[in-house]
Amino acid sequence: MQECDECLRLEALLQESGFDCLAAMNRYNTLLGTDLDHSWAAEALRMAKTAYDAAQRRLDEHVERHAQPVRMAAGA
């Protein structure tokens, strides 16, 4: 919903989480080709991916709540 402040907030959170995930992936991939310990980067990547998935789920659930009244009205 374009005029929903919560949608905009959740979309911004999702975008920020995506940037964090991409940065973590870049760190991991950079260390992967070296002899340096990359276990911390793998854990950071897992945590970033989990945060991204949670942000996506929250946005999807919120958008679904917008659709419920429409479905109820269409079914009535």
C-alpha positions in Angstrom: 0.0 0.0 0.0 1.6 3.2 -1.1 0.0 5.4 1.6 0.7 3.0 4.5 3.5 4.3 6.7 4.1 0.8 8.1 4.5 -0.6 4.6 7.1 2.0 3.8 8.9 1.4 7.1 9.0 -2.4 6.5 10.1 -2.0 2.9 13.0 0.3 4.1 13.9 -2.3 6.8 13.9 -5.1 4.1 16.1 -3.0 1.9 18.5 -2.3 4.7 18.6 -6.0 5.6 19.3 -6.8 2.0 22.3 -4.4 2.0 23.6 -6.0 5.2 23.2 -9.5 3.7 25.1 -8.4 0.6 27.9 -6.9 2.6 28.2 -10.1 4.7 28.2 -12.2 1.6 31.0 -10.0 0.1 33.1 -10.4 3.3 32.5 -14.1 3.3 33.4 -14.5 -0.4 36.5 -12.4 0.0 37.8 -14.5 2.9 36.8 -17.8 1.3 39.6 -17.7 -1.2 42.3 -17.1 1.5 43.9 -19.1 4.2 42.3 -16.8 6.8 39.7 -18.0 9.2 36.3 -17.3 7.6 34.1 -19.0 10.2 33.1 -15.6 11.7 32.1 -14.4 8.2 30.0 -17.4 7.6 28.2 -16.9 10.9 27.7 -13.2 10.1 26.3 -14.2 6.7 23.9 -16.7 8.4 22.7 -14.0 10.8 22.2 -11.4 8.0 20.2 -13.9 6.0 18.1 -14.8 9.0 17.4 -11.1 9.6 16.6 -10.6 5.9 14.2 -13.5 5.9 12.5 -12.2 9.1 12.1 -8.7 7.5 10.6 -10.3 4.4 8.2 -12.3 6.5 7.1 -9.3 8.5 6.4 -7.3 5.3 4.5 -10.2 3.8 2.4 -10.6 6.9 1.6 -6.9 6.9 0.7 -6.8 3.2 -1.5 -9.8 3.8 -3.4 -7.9 6.5 -4.2 -5.2 3.9 -5.6 -7.9 1.6 -7.9 -9.5 4.3 -10.6 -6.8 4.2 -10.6 -6.8 0.4 -11.2 -10.6 0.4 -13.9 -10.3 3.0 -15.7 -7.6 1.0 -15.4 -9.7 -2.2 -16.7 -12.8 -0.5 -19.7 -11.0 1.0 
